[in-house]
Every structure is written in structure tokens, then in C-alpha cells.
Amino acid sequence: MARKGRRSSWGVKTNWRLSLLSVFLVVFVAGGVYAGYLFYSTVKDVVAHAQLGAPVRTNNEQGQVDAPNVPDIAQERTNILLLGSDQRAEELGPSRTDTIIVVTIDPQNKTAGMLSIPRDLWVSIPGYSEGRINTAHFLGDRDDYPGGGPALAKTTVQYTLGIPIHYYVRINFEGFERLVDAIGGITIDVTEAIYDEEYPDGSYGYITVDIPAGVQYMDGKTALQYARTRHGGSDFTRARRQQEVIKAIRDKVFSLDIPLTKIPEMLRIAGGSIQTDLGLSEMYDLAKLVREIPAKNIQSAVVDESMTSPKTTPDGAQVLIPNRTQIREMVKELFGGPVPTTVADLSEREVIALEAARIEVQNGTLTPGLAQRTSEYLKALGYTVVSFSNADRSDYVSSVIIDYSGKVNTVNLLAQRFNVVPDDVRHYTDLQSEVDVRLILGRDYASSSP
């Protein structure tokens, strides 16, 4: 009997769309009038059911950041965010994306790359506080963020890596399983045997998964298990298996071992399981481009244990703190040098939204109402002021900033705005606090403020 247990994450929702569309293009060109008609008639079914369209731009008036300019896919590097939703078929409402992969395609050099991001990476979610990166999609859907969960996930990944994210593709794990079956399964050389007695069975219980080492044929169910299981290991090894599956799907599709009669079925599956902001013209350009990239020109990387440090948050969550210097070097190598999305490129309001620091304002003087007026002033600038009060004393000569969270960009902006000297900026990031930053107003500010 399956044991009831905690809900586990799903591992793989892959880059099948790009590979599949490449095959459709090959069939369309080489298969004559029948293949062309079949493609045309069935692709309309995808458009009718899949959620396709132009990238959503967020609203700067709400302190959110615009999506990057959309590139000419045939001429410029394009970055696509692949999201795997943990939502089951019978579930409704917001879901987390426990598979996060950025695919980059360079049409000039005919190269491509894949970067897997661990779901527990601790990052700043624009408009919110810090959290696991896989919660960005959940928050965006839950709170009706402009563009929904995918838009907030794109913005979060964009700032985490310092590169533009132009498009996204999202698929649920049921759709992935059916799609692998539709292409006739895949073949993977399993380097390490998998034996997992606690693989989630889809009904909040467990089953045993046993995949021997060696070359293995996998149907959709087995491929999903191979990529999803933790197998007593880490999310890093699971991410590497996900990339193996992506490459295996590409190899299978490019082998042209797919009957024409399967194409309508695959398109119907896609229509019910896929959401993307790629339009048909963009998909056509991508399909044409992907065909021209040889396997040897595809690089892959994982944000792994060499680029992160484990940490337990004050509420007991196990997370991964990014080493931004090492991640930046890896991104530069894989993506051909990032198009910077750094603080230097952003407005004050955008930086404020990015870090979403919770601020407490305290009056350290005898000037009545100073903390309240300053709180309203900061809120008008876009800061998140959660409280204001009197300080522990009223004889502060100079204003003081206390940093509890390491949100240095917000601290620096406040220091500049309130003329706080470096000696009066105090960092206590090892202390637990309900706020990220405390601003104590001194007589220097009271005498100069309107």
C-alpha cells in the first residue's frame, strides 16, 4: 500500500517544443503537399488551445520592471525560460515551478546553452521579500502580478543571473509524460542505477522506482521518474539528469523516427499542456535555427554546490545562498557575456522593487511627527515601510541605518538620501529581525527636512 507522505516536486518539463517544431519544419519542407497540409491544419489546433502570444510587459507605476526588448531570433541571442509546474491535473490555482532552466540560442555562432537553477536558490523576488526562486511563479499567479506567475518568474531569473529573459515555456508533468510517449520514447545511457523507494505516486503516497545502469529505453512515465527522482542525492544531480533528458528528446526528434500520423496527436497534447509567450513566427524562427545547431555546440551547466552555500533561515527553511561572483563568471561563459541587468542600469524605484526591503522608520529626535512624515515620503518613492515609531531615545545627533538582511542596495540608497555616513551604517545580518532595515532619524535630518 502506498504510504502517505509529503508532496514532492516535479523534476522535468523540457525543451521539447523547440525540438518538436524543428521536426515539423523538416516534415513541412521534405514531406510534400500532404505534410504541409497536415502541419497547417493541425498547428491551428495548438493556437486554439495553447496560450501563445507576445511577451507581457510589466507596469513600472507599480514598481515592477519592464521585460527586456524582444530580439530578432534569427539574428540575435535569445534566452528562453523553461518552467516545470508541479501542478497536478486535478488541481487549480497557483503552483510552484520546481524545474527552472534557461536556454540560450546564439544564431550568429550557431551555439546553444542550458543552465539549470536549483529550486531552493535564495533570491530577491521583485516586489516581495527574499525567498526560494521556485516561489516566484506561485506569487505571481496568486497575486495577479501583470503577466501572472511566468512574468514574475522571468523577472526574478533576469535579476538573479543578470541577463535578459525574452520568452518562457511552461509545461506540467502530465503533459511531458504524454509527449515523450507521443514521440515513441527516448534512450538514455544511465551512468548510475536509480533505486528510489519514496518516489511520489501522484496520490500523495510513494512507490518504488528501479532504473538499472546502462543504456535504457524510457517511455514517458520512466523518463519522468528518471528526471524527477532525488535518488538520495541532491537537486544538482537531478538537474543534470533533466538536461540528459532534454538532449535525449532532441536526439530522438532529430532522428526523424516519428511517424507523420503522430504529429496531430503531439500538437493536441501541446495545446492542453503548454503555456508560452512565443508567437507562431517566433516558434518558426526557433525551429529553423535549432535545426542548424549541432550537438557539439550545445553547452550545459548547473548552478551547483560550487556556486552556492547551504543555509537555514530563521523559520527553519533549508535554502541555498548564491555565490554571485562565481555565478556571474559561469553566466558570462555560457551566455557569451551577460547583457548586464545590474543595479547601475536600474532606476531607484526598480532597485527598491528588486530588493523589496521591509523598512522601519524611527524618530530619534524631539521633532513631533518626524517618523510618520518620513514614512509617507519613502512610500511615495516606492519603499516598503512596514512601521514607524519613536526610537529608544530622542538625542540622536546623526541619522543611523541598521541593516539586518544584507540588502545593500537599499541601504546604500537610504544612506545617500539621508546623508548617513559609513560609520553610522551598522550591519547586524546575523540577528533575527522582523524588518530588513531600520532607519533612525537624527537631528541632522530633522533640521534639514521640510
Buried (B, 14 or more C-beta within 10 A) or exposed (E): EEEEEEEBBBBBBBBBBBBBBBBBBBBBEEBEEEBEEBBEEBBEBBBEBBEBEEBBBBEBEEBBBEBBEBBEBEEBBBBBBBBBBBBBEEEEEBBBBBBBBBBBBBBEEEBBBBBBBBBBBBBBBBBBBBBBBBBBBBBBBBEEBEBBBBBBBBBBBBBBBBBBBBBBBBBBBBBBBBBBBBBBBBEBEBEEEBEBEBBBBEEBBBBEBEBEEEEBEBEBBBBBBBBBBBBEBBBBBBBBBBBBBBBBBBBBBBEEEBEEEBBBBBBBBBBBBBBBBBBBEBBBBBBBBBBEBEEEEBBBBBBBEEBBEEEEBEEEEEBBBBBEEEBBEBBEEBBBEBBEBEBEEBEBBBBBBBBBBBBBBBBBBEBEEBBBBBBEBBEEEBBBBBBBEBBEEEEBEBBBBBBBBBBBBBBBBBBEBBEBEEEBBEBEEEEEBEBBBBBBBBBBBBEEEE
